[in-house]
């Protein structure tokens, strides 16, 4: 995989998510072949299939919240908003997060929720 291939992957991810996560740039510097793995995930989550991409991103938001990864929730929230998720859809996802993973998972979304203001 060439540097140009990696640039194209980063650009594609950036276009779909509305931003390029800094971690991907760091990983490219450390291990360029890692982007191929991430790109496979990108193709599955950020593209419509049997489930629309927006729904899959909201599912990903719930998963990363359950893991209490605050930076991950911000990333997934940006992606959800870029995919057209409404405040109502996001708040319904927050209900699911609370029901399935409790208050600590909701607390992990505190910075992500600021993006709705």
Secondary structure, DSSP 8 states (H G I E B T S, - for coil): --HHHHHHHHHHHHHHHSS--HHHHHHHHH-TTHHHHHHHHHHHHSS-SSS-HHHHHHHHHHHHHHTT-HHHHHHHHHHHHHTT--HHHHHHHHHHHHHHH-HHHHHTTHHHHGGG-
